[in-house]
């Protein structure tokens, strides 16, 4: 799917930005770069700033006109600052990602067009796009660095593409790992019996050290249960916590026996 | 809400990256920057790369230690590459944004901690975080530029905050109450300092009961940190857990004194 997605940079002034864009593209696994009339390319500054994404730069095409860059594309999205006088369909980066993925999944070529560092895309260029995409920046300071804008737009595409994979394959790639109820954890979750055994052991120990009076329970055990249930203990963790209780009890009875 | 969110950069080598981070922050309307032992700051290279986000740089705090940067925070999220051998709760940037917004909306300070350019955060630093956030990059080329990573994480926070404003009725329904980083909880989350005080008290007590040998630590403290960071303790809970440690220590010394 990613191979249907193309990044187009219009008349980029700074070769360093081209390199930073190449790095951002490779990070997000998008490889087709088209440069319309760059000031300087190839350029060693671009190579240096690409941090090793030289394959993207080596295969980049340089063309003369906007039209040459997007001729075979059936979805063209241009980046735009908010508030153009002539309104056009505007997407936020997330909705843009959904449109792009739908189109690429149907085997269409998609172009994401980014404007000049100082003045973006011209009205003529913007009117050749199907959609404009606007990154919802601070209205008082809204101009992102070119490569940052590419990073954000491509991140949303990658993120949504992975979320779609997850929903179709039930792949765990993207699911947040928050504890042992996830396959990426390093140990199996403890069973009910194991955790319950710990709570009983804990309560007895708290009585032994004089911290807990079952006649005046307050909410102590409820609060402790809420801590440990919330983090969903794994088997090793239950063993460690019970080990601490055993050591505490051994310490108490050893001292009793010694004297 | 944004004023509760802090960006922390650990031992940044290149002042240009600090400037680029300041620009990305200002673009996303987040202003609090804390630098832990930067190689060079202030620095004219940082100023130049900030493209006018000089106010962020001027108000940035420089501190000596991770702890100093996050002491008053009750949610700490560290960026991490995938595949650490010791799994920790990991979020993708979108789920990270939801957690951060919940916590900031309940008036808690939140730290987003970014590691060194070449080797990220240390294991010790990562184990002081509640969550790790992982940007789902191309596994064959996964290292984002530092400022790019800040841009993506802050973009998700801003995007989700704007989406919540749009659906302000739906937002309360969407966030599950999973712990004290949510306004529906019955107590405020403990700060970094409070939790750290507990861990130190816990470690001393484990030595006193003969369960822990700091010379042969295995992964004991890391595993215990993972339990308690995962459930995100509230203030009352820290008091209860420290109460148990005090009672344990009192029991040991009372018995020693009696005989």
Interface residues (C-beta under 8 A of the other chain):
Chain A: X20 X23 X24 X26 X27 X28 X29 X51 X52 X53 X92 X93 X94 X135 X136 X137 X138 X141 X142 X143 X144 X145 X147 X148 X151 X152 X155 X158 X159 X162 X173 X174 X176 X177 X178 X179 X184 X185 X186 X206 X208 X209 X210 X211 X220 X223 X224 X227 X228 X230 X231 X232 X233 X236 X237 X240 X241 X243 X244 X247 X248 X250 X251 X252 X255 X256 X258 X259
Chain B: X20 X23 X24 X26 X27 X28 X29 X51 X52 X53 X86 X87 X88 X89 X90 X91 X92 X93 X94 X95 X131 X135 X136 X137 X138 X141 X142 X143 X144 X145 X147 X148 X151 X152 X155 X158 X159 X162 X178 X179 X206 X208 X209 X210 X211 X220 X223 X224 X226 X227 X228 X230 X231 X232 X233 X236 X237 X240 X241 X243 X244 X247 X248 X250 X251 X252 X255 X256 X258 X259
